[in-house]
Amino acid sequence: NAGVTQTPKFRVLKTGQSMTLLCAQDMNHEYMYWYRQDPGMGLRLIHYSVGEGTTAKGEVPDGYNVSRLKKQNFLLGLESAAPSQTSVYFCASSYPLGSSYNEQFFGPGTRLTVL
Amino acid sequence: AQKITQTQPGMFVQEKEAVTLDCTYDTSDPSYGLFWYKQPSSGEMIFLIYQGSYDQQNATEGRYSLNFQKARKSANLVISASQLGDSAMYFCAMRPYSGAGSYQLTFGKGTKLSVIP
């Protein structure tokens, strides 16, 4: 049981380049999330998905796109990278939230630098 | 909108002593969950403890306990018998149980805890 995995772990891009971050979970979770963490900040939600084929915007969605073609995978795309997107990106997953305790399980993070 | 405030950017504690990490929150939602996560230098986010807004008792998980004072909107984390491995960043987070924000954990900026041998 690997939990939540992210690919790649590190990446350096030049301004204007594109890339896709892959998140995979093997816990059969319905919900998946992409967060970014900047220095001195907590995590902020970029996009999330409540099921296969559905996505929605979070707090800071601009410059990113996502897709959830399979239940276990959640992809985060940067079409034209900018230095402001230099950050650590975390994927997370959970069971449907509802009105009860349901923790989000986090992946190990991807450190992205845009030059 | 929700807001989490962690007023202690950094703290030091002697090994084997207890330490309290402060967290206050602001929300207009009547029901919500409060979470604490640990982020060691390796970078992963580790869930520690959860408190529901309607829970009558403070949550405990091993050496971690949550001092929940609803009227004051505070959810402080208490770590008893600190260990060197407790040195890390600690984040308080919350999630409302209804509305558009219910899918999002709102995080504070974190407190860096250093345990001194």
gemmi code that builds the backbone of each chain (N, CA, C; Angstrom):
import gemmi

chains = {
    "A": [
        ("ASN", (0.848, -1.191, 0.000), (0.000, 0.000, 0.000), (0.883, 1.241, 0.000)),
        ("ALA", (0.999, 1.896, -1.169), (1.926, 3.021, -1.308), (1.319, 4.321, -0.816)),
        ("GLY", (-0.025, 4.390, -0.668), (-0.652, 5.628, -0.243), (-0.770, 6.590, -1.418)),
        ("VAL", (-0.280, 7.808, -1.233), (-0.313, 8.825, -2.279), (1.106, 9.025, -2.803)),
        ("THR", (1.277, 8.873, -4.090), (2.594, 9.071, -4.693), (2.533, 10.206, -5.699)),
        ("GLN", (3.647, 10.883, -5.872), (3.733, 12.007, -6.800), (4.957, 11.835, -7.693)),
        ("THR", (4.778, 12.214, -8.948), (5.861, 12.160, -9.930), (5.885, 13.463, -10.699)),
        ("PRO", (7.052, 14.120, -10.915), (8.358, 13.792, -10.337), (8.498, 14.358, -8.924)),
        ("LYS", (9.629, 14.137, -8.305), (9.913, 14.715, -6.992), (10.519, 16.107, -7.112)),
        ("PHE", (11.287, 16.324, -8.155), (11.922, 17.617, -8.397), (11.830, 17.934, -9.886)),
        ("ARG", (11.738, 19.236, -10.200), (11.743, 19.613, -11.613), (12.145, 21.070, -11.714)),
        ("VAL", (12.955, 21.373, -12.723), (13.327, 22.750, -13.027), (12.822, 23.057, -14.430)),
        ("LEU", (12.085, 24.131, -14.567), (11.533, 24.551, -15.856), (12.035, 25.939, -16.198)),
        ("LYS", (12.012, 26.248, -17.487), (12.244, 27.617, -17.922), (10.888, 28.283, -18.119)),
        ("THR", (10.854, 29.586, -17.965), (9.616, 30.335, -18.168), (9.022, 30.003, -19.534)),
        ("GLY", (7.720, 29.705, -19.536), (7.031, 29.405, -20.779), (6.913, 27.923, -21.098)),
        ("GLN", (7.722, 27.102, -20.440), (7.626, 25.662, -20.668), (6.374, 25.095, -20.004)),
        ("SER", (6.001, 23.920, -20.449), (4.840, 23.257, -19.859), (5.271, 21.951, -19.204)),
        ("MET", (4.451, 21.495, -18.267), (4.721, 20.212, -17.642), (3.453, 19.709, -16.953)),
        ("THR", (3.473, 18.437, -16.646), (2.366, 17.798, -15.933), (2.905, 17.069, -14.719)),
        ("LEU", (2.254, 17.310, -13.579), (2.558, 16.589, -12.352), (1.518, 15.490, -12.194)),
        ("LEU", (2.010, 14.306, -11.856), (1.116, 13.164, -11.715), (0.965, 12.786, -10.255)),
        ("CYS", (-0.266, 12.560, -9.840), (-0.560, 12.074, -8.507), (-1.334, 10.768, -8.634)),
        ("ALA", (-0.944, 9.789, -7.846), (-1.646, 8.507, -7.843), (-1.899, 8.067, -6.410)),
        ("GLN", (-3.096, 7.501, -6.183), (-3.420, 6.980, -4.844), (-4.028, 5.590, -4.982)),
        ("ASP", (-3.702, 4.753, -4.020), (-4.181, 3.366, -4.065), (-5.115, 3.057, -2.896)),
        ("MET", (-5.749, 4.077, -2.342), (-6.634, 3.898, -1.191), (-8.107, 3.943, -1.591)),
        ("ASN", (-8.370, 3.990, -2.892), (-9.749, 4.019, -3.404), (-10.510, 5.262, -2.930)),
        ("HIS", (-9.784, 6.359, -2.739), (-10.423, 7.596, -2.295), (-11.162, 8.270, -3.430)),
        ("GLU", (-12.337, 8.820, -3.083), (-13.117, 9.552, -4.072), (-12.528, 10.928, -4.363)),
        ("TYR", (-12.091, 11.600, -3.321), (-11.680, 12.993, -3.435), (-10.174, 13.094, -3.580)),
        ("MET", (-9.754, 14.022, -4.439), (-8.322, 14.304, -4.587), (-8.111, 15.804, -4.703)),
        ("TYR", (-6.915, 16.255, -4.326), (-6.639, 17.684, -4.203), (-5.210, 17.984, -4.664)),
        ("TRP", (-5.023, 19.205, -5.159), (-3.689, 19.737, -5.393), (-3.534, 21.020, -4.583)),
        ("TYR", (-2.456, 21.064, -3.780), (-2.107, 22.237, -2.988), (-0.731, 22.723, -3.431)),
        ("ARG", (-0.462, 23.993, -3.142), (0.892, 24.513, -3.268), (1.327, 25.106, -1.935)),
        ("GLN", (2.617, 25.000, -1.657), (3.167, 25.552, -0.430), (4.327, 26.464, -0.774)),
        ("ASP", (4.215, 27.720, -0.385), (5.258, 28.707, -0.610), (5.969, 29.001, 0.705)),
        ("PRO", (7.207, 29.487, 0.650), (7.977, 29.731, 1.883), (7.211, 30.589, 2.871)),
        ("GLY", (7.201, 30.146, 4.129), (6.536, 30.905, 5.172), (5.028, 30.853, 5.121)),
        ("MET", (4.510, 29.949, 4.295), (3.057, 29.868, 4.150), (2.590, 28.455, 4.428)),
        ("GLY", (1.335, 28.361, 4.770), (0.726, 27.043, 4.797), (0.350, 26.631, 3.392)),
        ("LEU", (-0.336, 25.529, 3.269), (-0.742, 25.039, 1.962), (-1.990, 25.765, 1.482)),
        ("ARG", (-2.064, 25.992, 0.176), (-3.238, 26.614, -0.428), (-3.759, 25.718, -1.541)),
        ("LEU", (-5.079, 25.576, -1.589), (-5.700, 24.650, -2.524), (-5.738, 25.238, -3.929)),
        ("ILE", (-5.274, 24.454, -4.910), (-5.266, 24.903, -6.305), (-6.539, 24.424, -7.008)),
        ("HIS", (-6.701, 23.112, -7.073), (-7.890, 22.485, -7.660), (-8.199, 21.233, -6.857)),
        ("TYR", (-9.424, 20.748, -7.007), (-9.771, 19.497, -6.372), (-10.762, 18.725, -7.247)),
        ("SER", (-10.961, 17.475, -6.882), (-11.871, 16.617, -7.637), (-12.651, 15.744, -6.658)),
        ("VAL", (-13.956, 15.666, -6.880), (-14.782, 14.834, -5.990), (-15.138, 13.505, -6.633)),
        ("GLY", (-14.582, 13.258, -7.796), (-14.819, 11.971, -8.433), (-14.253, 11.951, -9.835)),
        ("GLU", (-14.177, 10.755, -10.398), (-13.655, 10.586, -11.748), (-14.415, 11.470, -12.727)),
        ("GLY", (-13.672, 12.223, -13.522), (-14.277, 13.071, -14.539), (-14.754, 14.426, -14.047)),
        ("THR", (-14.590, 14.729, -12.767), (-15.034, 16.020, -12.222), (-13.869, 16.742, -11.578)),
        ("THR", (-13.799, 18.061, -11.816), (-12.787, 18.896, -11.172), (-13.419, 20.226, -10.811)),
        ("ALA", (-12.793, 20.933, -9.880), (-13.295, 22.240, -9.467), (-12.125, 23.098, -9.006)),
        ("LYS", (-12.330, 24.414, -9.053), (-11.274, 25.352, -8.674), (-11.206, 25.516, -7.167)),
        ("GLY", (-9.974, 25.696, -6.692), (-9.763, 26.000, -5.300), (-9.458, 27.471, -5.100)),
        ("GLU", (-8.578, 27.748, -4.162), (-8.282, 29.121, -3.787), (-7.388, 29.836, -4.793)),
        ("VAL", (-6.425, 29.105, -5.397), (-5.436, 29.723, -6.293), (-5.327, 28.937, -7.596)),
        ("PRO", (-6.363, 28.927, -8.449), (-6.369, 28.070, -9.638), (-5.689, 28.641, -10.879)),
        ("ASP", (-5.427, 29.949, -10.897), (-4.953, 30.590, -12.131), (-3.600, 30.043, -12.563)),
        ("GLY", (-3.503, 29.710, -13.860), (-2.255, 29.204, -14.422), (-2.120, 27.694, -14.373)),
        ("TYR", (-3.131, 27.022, -13.838), (-3.094, 25.563, -13.697), (-4.344, 24.931, -14.325)),
        ("ASN", (-4.163, 23.708, -14.831), (-5.319, 22.919, -15.232), (-5.155, 21.524, -14.650)),
        ("VAL", (-6.270, 20.829, -14.510), (-6.242, 19.503, -13.899), (-7.140, 18.560, -14.688)),
        ("SER", (-6.874, 17.278, -14.513), (-7.754, 16.273, -15.100), (-7.793, 15.046, -14.201)),
        ("ARG", (-8.964, 14.416, -14.169), (-9.160, 13.213, -13.357), (-9.841, 12.176, -14.247)),
        ("LEU", (-9.052, 11.550, -15.099), (-9.601, 10.582, -16.046), (-9.823, 9.228, -15.393)),
        ("LYS", (-9.005, 8.924, -14.389), (-9.171, 7.686, -13.640), (-9.295, 8.017, -12.170)),
        ("LYS", (-10.013, 7.211, -11.441), (-10.259, 7.489, -10.031), (-8.952, 7.613, -9.251)),
        ("GLN", (-7.973, 6.818, -9.605), (-6.767, 6.791, -8.805), (-5.741, 7.846, -9.195)),
        ("ASN", (-5.982, 8.581, -10.278), (-4.988, 9.548, -10.748), (-5.567, 10.958, -10.815)),
        ("PHE", (-4.707, 11.927, -10.502), (-5.110, 13.341, -10.586), (-3.907, 14.095, -11.136)),
        ("LEU", (-4.077, 14.705, -12.304), (-2.973, 15.364, -12.981), (-3.084, 16.876, -12.833)),
        ("LEU", (-1.946, 17.506, -12.596), (-1.877, 18.967, -12.525), (-0.990, 19.456, -13.656)),
        ("GLY", (-1.523, 20.332, -14.505), (-0.776, 20.830, -15.647), (-0.453, 22.315, -15.532)),
        ("LEU", (0.749, 22.648, -15.984), (1.143, 24.035, -16.129), (1.378, 24.242, -17.615)),
        ("GLU", (0.555, 25.045, -18.275), (0.665, 25.212, -19.722), (1.824, 26.117, -20.115)),
        ("SER", (2.050, 27.161, -19.333), (3.122, 28.116, -19.621), (3.669, 28.584, -18.283)),
        ("ALA", (4.710, 27.892, -17.818), (5.201, 28.123, -16.464), (5.741, 29.546, -16.276)),
        ("ALA", (5.510, 30.079, -15.085), (5.996, 31.405, -14.708), (6.785, 31.293, -13.405)),
        ("PRO", (7.736, 32.189, -13.178), (8.509, 32.137, -11.928), (7.637, 32.140, -10.675)),
        ("SER", (6.463, 32.758, -10.732), (5.557, 32.797, -9.580), (5.005, 31.416, -9.232)),
        ("GLN", (5.204, 30.455, -10.134), (4.734, 29.096, -9.869), (5.821, 28.222, -9.239)),
        ("THR", (6.946, 28.819, -8.944), (7.974, 28.129, -8.159), (7.398, 27.849, -6.783)),
        ("SER", (7.346, 26.574, -6.417), (6.659, 26.196, -5.185), (6.868, 24.708, -4.941)),
        ("VAL", (6.374, 24.252, -3.810), (6.278, 22.814, -3.552), (4.818, 22.435, -3.702)),
        ("TYR", (4.563, 21.429, -4.520), (3.200, 21.018, -4.826), (2.886, 19.698, -4.117)),
        ("PHE", (1.763, 19.702, -3.414), (1.322, 18.518, -2.698), (-0.005, 18.037, -3.272)),
        ("CYS", (-0.073, 16.753, -3.473), (-1.329, 16.104, -3.808), (-1.869, 15.448, -2.540)),
        ("ALA", (-3.172, 15.381, -2.432), (-3.793, 14.719, -1.289), (-5.036, 13.989, -1.746)),
        ("SER", (-5.490, 13.054, -0.932), (-6.732, 12.345, -1.241), (-7.478, 12.050, 0.047)),
        ("SER", (-8.767, 11.802, -0.094), (-9.577, 11.487, 1.085), (-10.852, 10.775, 0.657)),
        ("TYR", (-11.530, 10.192, 1.627), (-12.884, 9.714, 1.416), (-13.800, 10.935, 1.327)),
        ("PRO", (-15.029, 10.753, 0.867), (-15.951, 11.900, 0.856), (-15.993, 12.565, 2.215)),
        ("LEU", (-15.963, 13.877, 2.209), (-15.735, 14.602, 3.442), (-16.935, 14.561, 4.369)),
        ("GLY", (-18.061, 15.058, 3.890), (-19.244, 15.041, 4.737), (-19.046, 15.821, 6.017)),
        ("SER", (-19.853, 15.530, 6.965), (-19.806, 16.257, 8.228), (-19.176, 15.398, 9.307)),
        ("SER", (-18.014, 14.930, 9.034), (-17.344, 14.081, 10.015), (-15.852, 14.117, 9.775)),
        ("TYR", (-15.187, 13.480, 10.658), (-13.742, 13.389, 10.553), (-13.347, 12.616, 9.308)),
        ("ASN", (-12.553, 13.248, 8.474), (-11.971, 12.545, 7.330), (-10.697, 13.274, 6.967)),
        ("GLU", (-9.600, 12.702, 7.362), (-8.334, 13.362, 7.096), (-7.980, 13.261, 5.632)),
        ("GLN", (-7.204, 14.205, 5.184), (-6.631, 14.167, 3.852), (-5.224, 13.566, 3.967)),
        ("PHE", (-4.960, 12.583, 3.107), (-3.649, 11.938, 3.090), (-2.798, 12.608, 2.022)),
        ("PHE", (-1.616, 13.015, 2.406), (-0.777, 13.798, 1.503), (0.323, 12.955, 0.868)),
        ("GLY", (0.667, 13.317, -0.357), (1.828, 12.757, -1.019), (3.097, 13.436, -0.525)),
        ("PRO", (4.265, 13.002, -1.020), (5.543, 13.519, -0.519), (5.914, 14.898, -1.054)),
        ("GLY", (5.185, 15.375, -2.059), (5.474, 16.700, -2.597), (6.362, 16.672, -3.825)),
        ("THR", (6.201, 17.696, -4.660), (7.058, 17.922, -5.833), (7.608, 19.330, -5.724)),
        ("ARG", (8.918, 19.434, -5.759), (9.562, 20.754, -5.683), (9.814, 21.244, -7.094)),
        ("LEU", (9.128, 22.319, -7.478), (9.219, 22.873, -8.830), (9.867, 24.244, -8.790)),
        ("THR", (10.872, 24.417, -9.623), (11.529, 25.710, -9.777), (11.354, 26.178, -11.210)),
        ("VAL", (10.880, 27.419, -11.376), (10.718, 27.996, -12.712), (11.697, 29.164, -12.840)),
        ("LEU", (12.607, 29.031, -13.792), (13.646, 30.052, -13.966), (13.242, 31.120, -14.968)),
    ],
    "B": [
        ("ALA", (-15.465, 33.014, 4.676), (-14.096, 32.530, 4.509), (-13.521, 32.166, 5.879)),
        ("GLN", (-12.598, 31.232, 5.828), (-11.958, 30.784, 7.059), (-10.559, 31.377, 7.165)),
        ("LYS", (-10.115, 31.554, 8.391), (-8.756, 32.043, 8.618), (-8.163, 31.337, 9.823)),
        ("ILE", (-6.906, 30.933, 9.678), (-6.169, 30.303, 10.760), (-4.977, 31.176, 11.104)),
        ("THR", (-4.784, 31.435, 12.391), (-3.657, 32.246, 12.839), (-2.787, 31.455, 13.794)),
        ("GLN", (-1.524, 31.338, 13.447), (-0.532, 30.729, 14.329), (0.482, 31.819, 14.643)),
        ("THR", (0.480, 32.294, 15.868), (1.243, 33.496, 16.215), (2.700, 33.226, 16.559)),
        ("GLN", (3.080, 31.975, 16.689), (4.447, 31.625, 17.080), (5.211, 31.114, 15.850)),
        ("PRO", (6.038, 31.952, 15.245), (6.793, 31.474, 14.074), (7.753, 30.342, 14.443)),
        ("GLY", (8.348, 30.460, 15.656), (9.283, 29.437, 16.081), (9.249, 29.284, 17.591)),
        ("MET", (9.506, 28.045, 18.033), (9.540, 27.776, 19.469), (10.626, 26.772, 19.778)),
        ("PHE", (11.144, 26.871, 21.002), (12.134, 25.912, 21.486), (11.562, 25.217, 22.724)),
        ("VAL", (11.874, 23.942, 22.859), (11.449, 23.207, 24.050), (12.560, 22.228, 24.426)),
        ("GLN", (12.719, 22.046, 25.710), (13.708, 21.082, 26.193), (13.138, 19.679, 26.015)),
        ("GLU", (14.023, 18.774, 25.645), (13.605, 17.375, 25.523), (12.937, 16.911, 26.807)),
        ("LYS", (11.870, 16.136, 26.675), (11.074, 15.544, 27.756), (10.096, 16.518, 28.389)),
        ("GLU", (10.136, 17.793, 28.003), (9.166, 18.733, 28.532), (7.952, 18.817, 27.603)),
        ("ALA", (6.869, 19.399, 28.117), (5.666, 19.611, 27.319), (5.722, 20.981, 26.641)),
        ("VAL", (5.032, 21.088, 25.515), (4.999, 22.357, 24.775), (3.605, 22.552, 24.193)),
        ("THR", (3.167, 23.806, 24.149), (1.870, 24.148, 23.567), (2.073, 25.034, 22.350)),
        ("LEU", (1.503, 24.620, 21.242), (1.542, 25.401, 20.013), (0.168, 26.036, 19.802)),
        ("ASP", (0.162, 27.354, 19.624), (-1.098, 28.084, 19.582), (-1.721, 28.100, 18.198)),
        ("CYS", (-3.050, 28.083, 18.187), (-3.808, 28.179, 16.948), (-5.144, 28.844, 17.259)),
        ("THR", (-5.442, 29.923, 16.588), (-6.775, 30.503, 16.656), (-7.358, 30.515, 15.259)),
        ("TYR", (-8.682, 30.470, 15.193), (-9.325, 30.377, 13.893), (-10.521, 31.320, 13.843)),
        ("ASP", (-10.941, 31.588, 12.646), (-12.093, 32.452, 12.441), (-12.956, 31.824, 11.376)),
        ("THR", (-14.208, 31.615, 11.691), (-15.154, 31.067, 10.737), (-16.556, 31.452, 11.148)),
        ("SER", (-17.431, 31.550, 10.165), (-18.829, 31.806, 10.455), (-19.657, 30.526, 10.324)),
        ("ASP", (-18.998, 29.429, 9.967), (-19.710, 28.173, 9.809), (-20.007, 27.562, 11.175)),
        ("PRO", (-21.177, 26.991, 11.336), (-21.554, 26.457, 12.655), (-20.866, 25.148, 12.999)),
        ("SER", (-20.463, 24.402, 11.985), (-19.797, 23.130, 12.264), (-18.566, 22.997, 11.378)),
        ("TYR", (-17.526, 22.458, 11.954), (-16.237, 22.425, 11.251), (-15.310, 21.436, 11.935)),
        ("GLY", (-14.236, 21.140, 11.263), (-13.215, 20.279, 11.821), (-11.893, 21.020, 11.911)),
        ("LEU", (-11.137, 20.688, 12.918), (-9.821, 21.292, 13.130), (-8.765, 20.188, 13.081)),
        ("PHE", (-7.668, 20.448, 12.434), (-6.634, 19.446, 12.205), (-5.268, 20.039, 12.537)),
        ("TRP", (-4.380, 19.165, 12.971), (-2.973, 19.519, 13.090), (-2.154, 18.550, 12.250)),
        ("TYR", (-1.204, 19.140, 11.492), (-0.276, 18.365, 10.683), (1.150, 18.713, 11.083)),
        ("LYS", (2.017, 17.720, 10.959), (3.447, 17.886, 11.213), (4.189, 17.786, 9.886)),
        ("GLN", (5.133, 18.687, 9.666), (5.957, 18.630, 8.455), (7.429, 18.611, 8.863)),
        ("PRO", (8.042, 17.435, 8.892), (9.477, 17.369, 9.203), (10.301, 17.949, 8.061)),
        ("SER", (11.593, 18.024, 8.271), (12.471, 18.627, 7.261), (12.449, 17.854, 5.948)),
        ("SER", (12.044, 16.611, 5.990), (11.938, 15.814, 4.763), (10.773, 16.257, 3.878)),
        ("GLY", (9.843, 17.031, 4.442), (8.833, 17.683, 3.617), (7.445, 17.094, 3.605)),
        ("GLU", (7.264, 15.847, 4.022), (5.919, 15.273, 3.930), (5.001, 15.851, 5.008)),
        ("MET", (3.715, 15.792, 4.760), (2.708, 16.262, 5.701), (2.143, 15.064, 6.443)),
        ("ILE", (2.253, 15.092, 7.767), (1.825, 13.970, 8.594), (0.659, 14.416, 9.466)),
        ("PHE", (-0.475, 13.753, 9.322), (-1.638, 14.074, 10.135), (-1.394, 13.665, 11.580)),
        ("LEU", (-1.738, 14.556, 12.525), (-1.529, 14.271, 13.937), (-2.826, 14.044, 14.709)),
        ("ILE", (-3.771, 14.994, 14.568), (-4.923, 14.953, 15.456), (-6.047, 15.769, 14.856)),
        ("TYR", (-7.273, 15.377, 15.206), (-8.483, 16.029, 14.692), (-9.432, 16.356, 15.845)),
        ("GLN", (-10.127, 17.487, 15.698), (-11.165, 17.879, 16.668), (-12.371, 18.376, 15.901)),
        ("GLY", (-13.532, 17.814, 16.150), (-14.763, 18.302, 15.556), (-15.354, 19.399, 16.426)),
        ("SER", (-16.025, 20.339, 15.803), (-16.519, 21.497, 16.547), (-17.587, 21.123, 17.569)),
        ("TYR", (-18.256, 19.988, 17.356), (-19.295, 19.580, 18.295), (-18.827, 18.516, 19.278)),
        ("ASP", (-17.555, 18.165, 19.177), (-17.028, 17.171, 20.117), (-16.987, 17.778, 21.518)),
        ("GLN", (-17.486, 17.024, 22.482), (-17.540, 17.532, 23.853), (-16.200, 17.444, 24.554)),
        ("GLN", (-15.417, 16.452, 24.156), (-14.129, 16.252, 24.822), (-12.989, 16.666, 23.906)),
        ("ASN", (-11.902, 17.093, 24.526), (-10.702, 17.400, 23.756), (-10.106, 16.125, 23.190)),
        ("ALA", (-9.617, 16.227, 21.958), (-9.038, 15.057, 21.299), (-7.654, 14.744, 21.863)),
        ("THR", (-7.348, 13.463, 21.902), (-6.006, 13.027, 22.295), (-5.564, 11.901, 21.364)),
        ("GLU", (-4.265, 11.907, 21.046), (-3.662, 10.849, 20.242), (-2.245, 10.646, 20.761)),
        ("GLY", (-2.094, 9.685, 21.648), (-0.773, 9.420, 22.193), (-0.236, 10.617, 22.959)),
        ("ARG", (0.911, 11.152, 22.533), (1.501, 12.311, 23.210), (0.892, 13.633, 22.761)),
        ("TYR", (-0.016, 13.580, 21.811), (-0.640, 14.804, 21.300), (-2.032, 14.977, 21.901)),
        ("SER", (-2.331, 16.173, 22.306), (-3.686, 16.499, 22.720), (-4.037, 17.876, 22.172)),
        ("LEU", (-5.309, 18.082, 22.000), (-5.780, 19.341, 21.433), (-6.595, 20.052, 22.497)),
        ("ASN", (-6.157, 21.233, 22.876), (-6.868, 22.051, 23.859), (-7.847, 22.932, 23.091)),
        ("PHE", (-9.090, 22.481, 23.009), (-10.115, 23.135, 22.197), (-10.972, 24.027, 23.070)),
        ("GLN", (-10.972, 25.328, 22.763), (-11.821, 26.279, 23.473), (-12.675, 26.983, 22.423)),
        ("LYS", (-13.877, 26.472, 22.258), (-14.740, 26.913, 21.172), (-15.092, 28.383, 21.278)),
        ("ALA", (-15.404, 28.838, 22.472), (-15.814, 30.232, 22.649), (-14.682, 31.191, 22.294)),
        ("ARG", (-13.460, 30.774, 22.541), (-12.305, 31.603, 22.222), (-11.805, 31.342, 20.808)),
        ("LYS", (-12.391, 30.363, 20.135), (-11.958, 29.951, 18.802), (-10.465, 29.635, 18.793)),
        ("SER", (-10.082, 28.789, 19.721), (-8.689, 28.360, 19.755), (-8.609, 26.845, 19.775)),
        ("ALA", (-7.547, 26.330, 19.201), (-7.340, 24.880, 19.096), (-5.849, 24.612, 19.228)),
        ("ASN", (-5.360, 24.747, 20.430), (-3.926, 24.626, 20.666), (-3.495, 23.169, 20.733)),
        ("LEU", (-2.340, 22.891, 20.177), (-1.765, 21.539, 20.208), (-0.801, 21.446, 21.388)),
        ("VAL", (-0.985, 20.412, 22.187), (-0.084, 20.163, 23.310), (0.684, 18.881, 23.015)),
        ("ILE", (1.996, 18.984, 23.055), (2.856, 17.804, 22.888), (3.498, 17.529, 24.237)),
        ("SER", (3.246, 16.366, 24.774), (3.823, 16.019, 26.081), (5.140, 15.267, 25.858)),
        ("ALA", (6.030, 15.366, 26.820), (7.289, 14.612, 26.795), (7.979, 14.718, 25.440)),
        ("SER", (8.372, 15.935, 25.081), (8.949, 16.189, 23.750), (10.150, 15.292, 23.469)),
        ("GLN", (10.247, 14.898, 22.205), (11.348, 14.081, 21.742), (12.085, 14.820, 20.623)),
        ("LEU", (13.336, 14.444, 20.392), (14.109, 15.109, 19.344), (13.410, 14.996, 17.987)),
        ("GLY", (12.731, 13.892, 17.776), (12.020, 13.687, 16.513), (10.799, 14.567, 16.339)),
        ("ASP", (10.443, 15.312, 17.371), (9.311, 16.242, 17.265), (9.720, 17.546, 16.597)),
        ("SER", (10.998, 17.751, 16.400), (11.466, 18.970, 15.725), (10.926, 18.984, 14.301)),
        ("ALA", (10.130, 20.000, 13.993), (9.445, 20.052, 12.696), (8.609, 21.323, 12.621)),
        ("MET", (8.003, 21.540, 11.452), (6.973, 22.569, 11.319), (5.628, 21.944, 11.668)),
        ("TYR", (4.793, 22.708, 12.337), (3.474, 22.232, 12.712), (2.427, 23.204, 12.166)),
        ("PHE", (1.451, 22.622, 11.473), (0.409, 23.424, 10.845), (-0.951, 23.091, 11.447)),
        ("CYS", (-1.672, 24.148, 11.775), (-3.059, 24.028, 12.173), (-3.907, 24.269, 10.926)),
        ("ALA", (-4.994, 23.531, 10.795), (-5.852, 23.677, 9.618), (-7.298, 23.454, 10.019)),
        ("MET", (-8.199, 23.985, 9.218), (-9.612, 23.754, 9.501), (-10.386, 23.570, 8.212)),
        ("ARG", (-11.548, 22.967, 8.338), (-12.434, 22.760, 7.199), (-13.866, 22.877, 7.691)),
        ("PRO", (-14.663, 23.744, 7.052), (-16.085, 23.791, 7.416), (-16.790, 22.566, 6.853)),
        ("TYR", (-17.906, 22.208, 7.458), (-18.620, 21.014, 7.015), (-19.699, 21.293, 5.987)),
        ("SER", (-19.883, 22.561, 5.614), (-20.884, 22.865, 4.606), (-20.410, 24.033, 3.761)),
        ("GLY", (-21.033, 24.167, 2.605), (-20.705, 25.278, 1.734), (-19.550, 24.972, 0.799)),
        ("ALA", (-19.248, 25.953, -0.042), (-18.217, 25.772, -1.060), (-16.851, 25.516, -0.453)),
        ("GLY", (-16.606, 26.045, 0.725), (-15.296, 25.866, 1.346), (-15.097, 24.534, 2.016)),
        ("SER", (-16.111, 23.670, 1.957), (-16.031, 22.426, 2.715), (-15.052, 21.429, 2.109)),
        ("TYR", (-14.608, 21.685, 0.883), (-13.636, 20.785, 0.271), (-12.205, 21.203, 0.578)),
        ("GLN", (-12.034, 22.327, 1.195), (-10.710, 22.909, 1.323), (-10.250, 22.958, 2.761)),
        ("LEU", (-9.045, 22.473, 2.989), (-8.393, 22.709, 4.260), (-7.735, 24.077, 4.191)),
        ("THR", (-8.047, 24.942, 5.158), (-7.378, 26.230, 5.272), (-6.292, 26.093, 6.322)),
        ("PHE", (-5.058, 26.399, 5.925), (-3.911, 26.219, 6.797), (-3.433, 27.539, 7.386)),
        ("GLY", (-2.853, 27.460, 8.588), (-2.090, 28.565, 9.126), (-0.695, 28.570, 8.525)),
        ("LYS", (0.113, 29.554, 8.935), (1.464, 29.670, 8.373), (2.470, 28.759, 9.057)),
        ("GLY", (2.071, 28.161, 10.153), (2.928, 27.173, 10.779), (3.783, 27.703, 11.909)),
        ("THR", (4.215, 26.781, 12.767), (5.142, 27.056, 13.866), (6.295, 26.070, 13.757)),
        ("LYS", (7.501, 26.583, 13.753), (8.669, 25.712, 13.705), (9.101, 25.373, 15.121)),
        ("LEU", (8.996, 24.105, 15.475), (9.368, 23.641, 16.804), (10.752, 23.017, 16.767)),
        ("SER", (11.584, 23.439, 17.678), (12.923, 22.856, 17.816), (13.047, 22.275, 19.211)),
        ("VAL", (13.390, 20.990, 19.280), (13.552, 20.307, 20.565), (15.039, 20.269, 20.904)),
        ("ILE", (15.376, 20.770, 22.083), (16.771, 20.884, 22.511), (17.134, 19.700, 23.409)),
        ("PRO", (18.238, 19.027, 23.101), (18.616, 17.868, 23.945), (19.001, 18.308, 25.358)),
    ],
}
model = gemmi.Model(1)
for chain_id, residues in chains.items():
    chain = gemmi.Chain(chain_id)
    for i, (resn, *xyz) in enumerate(residues, 1):
        res = gemmi.Residue()
        res.name, res.seqid = resn, gemmi.SeqId(i, " ")
        for name, pos in zip(("N", "CA", "C"), xyz):
            atom = gemmi.Atom()
            atom.name, atom.element = name, gemmi.Element(name[0])
            atom.pos, atom.b_iso = gemmi.Position(*pos), 0.0
            res.add_atom(atom)
        chain.add_residue(res)
    model.add_chain(chain)
structure = gemmi.Structure()
structure.add_model(model)
structure.setup_entities()
